[in-house]
Amino acid sequence: MSTRTKALTAVCICALHLALLVGELDGWSSVLQLDFGPGAEAIESGALPYRDQDLEYPPLSIPVIVAPALFTEGVEDYQRAFEWEMIVFDLAIVALLSLALGSDRRRVWGALGIYTAGVVSLSGVVLDESVIDAVPLALARFDLVPALLVLAAGLARERARSATWSALLATGTAVKAFPLLLYPALLRGERNPARVAAGASVPLVAAAAIVLAFGDEFGSAISYHAERSLQVETVAATPFELAHLLGGGASSEFGAGSFNLVASGADAARAASLVLLVAGYGLVLWAGWRRPERPGGHLELATALLAITVALSPVLSPQFLLWLLPISAAAYGLGRENAVLLIALVLTQLSLQHYAEAIDGLQSGFVWRIAARNLALVAYAFLVCTPIVREGLSRPSLRPWPETSST
């Protein structure tokens, strides 16, 4: 594809996204109207993000959340401005997939098709809207921001841009912590660790400066996540919920921003999921570092580590799948991996239509849908992780991955 063709493709797909998403704006959003909106207005008026507002996200999330409040009055206006802010990031992902994936027409169009289908699956455009938010999920949360930064970091790493990929990934980490888990994937074969360190230092210093400038402290955000229970949407909660339909005892209760499983053995299941997460992450990372060089290898390893993290986490909010969507679209295009991911996205939207049944007694409409979603998510993680583990195990010895020096 020529640069002109890629630019035209970007314009056309951006226009499609606008046509699909703009009509879904201004619906009810519990998060924007009850959480982000009031919190942003309070911070704008001088409240401390962590000490006064109990913000659960890293410091560079503050500009993202508060920026719409600087130009609006009232929660309704804030919601619309926030939704438009997220549309800008959605269009930026489209532009990046269009312009930065190289000249292979099939790869570019495949990635754009998968990404667009995924966003639509979680938007309520085709399927009915969520009972929690009438606003598309991608626009009612800010997960597209770190997702964009992760995608940009992965593509920069493929081009051996040491300082650039590190700065992007560190910025994503300072917005929403999960990109930190991808540093080991992108460090594989890196020849310029000093530039990596320099690139990471800029956003991390900026994040620290924001906290210091407010006179605030970040510890409450760390303790908030450390104390979270097993969420009802998680893979580890699914056996308890299925047993509940057969007469076992389980229920849900609200705490730390989510509905969590209440059942005998839930704490043990949470601990087991964390053990499996650490073990699975370590195995995939070890195999990925042993794996022979291949084009797109950094994108694939980052996607696999992110997949195992999302699938086995004891907290699995539906927007977490947006972390996977752009980088998986870039890594696997029209492959079977993304076909399974799209199934998981569709089933996520279907479960959100029945989320009231998760709140009210873990009824069958929610449980069967979330169980099917989790099965698809585990299958997706298996598909993206297995080739890496197989190739890593089959390699007799670890040899350096040839790299060109970054500029």
N, C-alpha and C positions, 0 to 999 in steps of 0.2 A: 504494500500500500504506500502510495506517495504521501507526503506531508499534507498536501491539499485534500486528498481523499480522507485521511484520518481526521483532519479538522472538520470537514463536512459531515463525517460520521458523528463526531462529537456534538456538533450543532443539532443534528437530527435527533439523536438520542436524548439530548438535553430537552429539546422541545417536547418529546414524548413524555419524559418524566414530569415536566411542568403540566402538560395536559392531564396526566393521570392523577397528580398529587394536589394541584391547586384546588380542584373541586372538593377535596376531602378536608380542607382547612375549616377551622372555627367550630368544630364539634366539641363535645365535652371531653375534658382531659383531667382526670383526678390528680395526676402528678403536676401538671402545669398550673392548675388553678388552686390546688391545696398545698403544694410543696414548693416547686421552683419559683412560682410567681411571688407569693408572699415572702419567701426567703430572699429573693433577689431584691425586692423593694426594701426589705429591712437592712440588708447589707449596704445598699445604696444610701440609706439614711444614716449609716454609721455603726450598725450592729457588727460584731465580730463574727466572721463566718463559722469558726469552730467552737469558740467558747459560748457564743450566744445562740447560734443557729444550728449547732450540731451537724455541720456539713460532713458528709461521709466520704467525700471525694478529695483527691489531691489538689494542691493549691492552684495549678493552672486550669482547673475546672471553673474557678471563680470568674475569670473574664468571660468564659463561654456562657455561664448561667446568668451573670449580672448584666452583660452588655445590652440585652433587649430592654432592661428596665431603665437604662440611661436615656432612652428615646421614647418612652411610653408613660402613660399615666393610667394606673389601675391594672388589675389582673387580666381583664379581657384583652386589653391592648397588648399587654406583655405576652400573652399566649400567642397571639397572631405574629408578633415580631419574632418570638422564639421559633415558631414553625418556619418562618421564612429564613431565619438563620440556618436551620437544619437543611432546608432545601438548597441553600448555597453549598453546603458541604456535600450533599448528595450529587449535585451537578459537578462539583470538583472531582468526585470519585469517577463519574462518567468521563470527564475530560482526561483524567489520568489514565484510565483504562484505554481510552481511544488513542492517546498520543504517545504513551510510554511503553507499550507492549511490543514494539518492533513493527516490522512490515508484513508479518504473516497475517493475511486477511482473515483466515479461519480462526486464528487465535484471538484476534481483536474482537471480531463479531461474536465469537463464542463467549468470551468474558463479558461483553456488554449484555448479551442475551441472558446469561445466567444471573448477572447482577440485577438487571431490570426485573426479571421474573421473580427473584427473591424479594426485592423491595415491594413489588405489587402483591406478593403472597401475604405480606405482613401489613398491608395498608388498608384493607377493607374495601378496595376498589372492586375486586371480583368476588371475594368471599365476604360474608357479613362482618360487620365491625365487632371489635371486642366489647365486652360488657364493662370493661374498666375505662377504656378510652375510645371515643369515636374518632379521634385523630389518628392517622397512621402511626404505627409504633415508631418508625424511623424518625418521625417529626416530633414525637412527644417525649423523646429522650435525647441525650446528646452523644450516644454511642457511635454515630457516624463520624464524629470528630476524631477519636482515637483510631477508628477503623481506617479512615483516610490516611492518618499518619503512619500506621502500620504498613499499609499498602505502599505508600511512597517510600518508606524505609526499605522494604523488601526489594522494590524495583531499583533503588539507589545502590543497594548491596550487590545486585546482579551486575551493576556497572562499576563495581569496585570503588564507589565514592565513599571513602571511609568516614570522614568527618560528617558528611551529609546524612548518611543512613543513621549514624549514631545520634546526631542532633534530633532527627525526626523521631526516632524511637524513644529517646529520652523525653522529648516533648509529649509524646503520647503517654508515657509513663506518668508524667506530671499532670496529665489531664484525667486519666483513669488507669489505675496501676497495672492492669494486666499486660501491657506491652513489655514490661520489664522481663517477663518470662521468655520473651523471644530473643533477648540479647545473646544467649548461648548459640542459638541457631545461626544468627547472622555473623557471629564471631568466628564460625568455622572457616579456617583457612585464611583469616584476616592477616595481612602483612604489615599493617600500619596501626598498631595498638595505641601509639601516642596520639594519632589523629582521632581515633575512636574516643579516647579519653577526653580530648579537647572538645570534640563535638558534643559529647554528653554533658560537659560541665556548664555550658551556656544555659540551657533550659533548666537544669537543676539549680543553678545559682539564682535564676529568675524566680523559680518556685519558692526557694527559701526567702528571697527578698520580699515576696508578696506577704508571706506570713509575718516576717519581721516588721514590715511596714505597717501592717495592721496592729502590731503589738499582740498578736494572737499566738496560739499554740496548736500543733497538728496532732498531738497524742490522742485526742478524742476520736479522730477518724480511724486510727489504727485499732483502738480498743473496740470500737463499734463493730468492725468486721470480725475481730477475733472472737466475739461473743455470739455470733449469729448461729441459729439452730439449723436443722435440716429442713430445707425448703420443700414444699409439697410438689414442685415441678421437677425435682431431681430424679436421676436414675436410681439413687439409693433409696428414695422414698417409695418408688413404684411397687416393690414386692409387698410392702405394708398396705398400700392402698388397694391392691388387687385382693389381698387376704381380707381386707375390710369388707369388700363386696361379697365375700363368701362367708361372712359372719365374724371375722376377727374384729378386734377393737382398735379403731384409729379415728383421729379427728384432726382438725386444723385450728391453729390460733395465730393471731396477728402479733408480730414482734419484730423489731429492727427493720421495718419497712417491707416486710413480706409475710405471707402466710406460711406457717411452718408445721411440720408433722408432729402430732402428739400421739405416741404409741410406745408400748413397751419395746425396748431395743432400739429406739430411734437414735439415742446418743451413741450406741455402739456402731450403728450403721453409718453415722456421720464420721466417726473415727476411722472406720474401715474404708470409707470412700476417700478420705484424705491419704491413708496409707497407699491405697491403690493408685491414687493420682500421682503421688511422689514416685512410686515404683514405675508406673507407666511412663511418666515424663522422663525419668532417668534412663529407662531402657531405650526409648525412642531417640533421646538426645545422644546417648552412647553409640547407638547404631548409625545415627545420622552423621556423626563425626567419623565413623569408619567407612561410610558409604563412598564408593568411587565418585569422582567428579562427574557432573552431568548438567546440561543447561537447565536452568530453573530450579536447581537443587536447593538453593536457599529458600525460595518461596515454598517449596514442598515441605521442607523440614519445619519452617515456621508454621505452616498450616497444620501439620501433624501435631506439633507441640500445643498449639492453640486448641485443636480438636480434642485432644486427650484431657486438657485442662477443663474445657467447657463440659464435656461429657461426664467427668467424674467429680466435678466440684459439688460440695454440699449446698451451694447456693447457685441456682440456675434460673435467673430471670429470663423472660422470653427475649429481651433485647440483646442478650449475650450472643445470640445467633448472628446478629449484625456484625459482631467482631469477626466472624469467620467469612461472611459472604464476599466481601471485595477481594481479599487475598486468595481465597479458594477459587473464585472466578478467574483470577489471573493465573493461578498455578495449574488448574485442571480444565479450564474452558468447558467444552461440551462433553467431558468425560463422565463416566458412570459415577464418579465420586460426587460431582455436583448434581447429578440427577437425584441421588439419595439425599443430598443436602436440601434440595428443593422440596422433596417429600417431607422432610423434617420441618421445614418452614411452613408448608401448608398445614400440617398437623398441629403446629404451634398456634396458628391463627384459629383453627377449628377448636382447639382447647380453650383459647381465650374467649370464644363465644359462649362457653359453658363455665366460665371461671366462678360464677356465683355458686355453682355446685361444689367447687373446691372449698368455698367459704362455709357453705351450709351442709356439713356432714359428709364431704367427700363422696358425692353421688356418682353414679355410673357414667353419666354423660361426660363428665370431666375426666374421670379416672381412665376409661378406656382410650380416650383420645390422647391423654398425656402419656399413657403407657406405650401407645403406638408411636408417638413422637420420640420417646426415649429409645425405643427399639431402633428407629431409623437413625437417631443420632449416634448410637453405639455402632451401628453398621457403617455409618459414614466414617467415624473415627477408625474403625477396623480397616476400611478401604484405604485411607490415607496413611495409616501407620504401618500396615503390614509390609508393603514393598520396601520401605526404609529399613525395617528390622530385618527382613530377609536378606537384603543386600549387605547390610552391615555385618550380620552374623556369618555370611558366606565369604567375607573378605579375610584372608589369612593374617594380614598385618595392616596397621595404620600407616599410611604414607601421606606426606604433605599434599595438600590440594593446591595445584599450581594456581597462582594468582598473578595478575598484573598490578603494578603499583598504582595507587589512586593519585589523582592530581587535584 
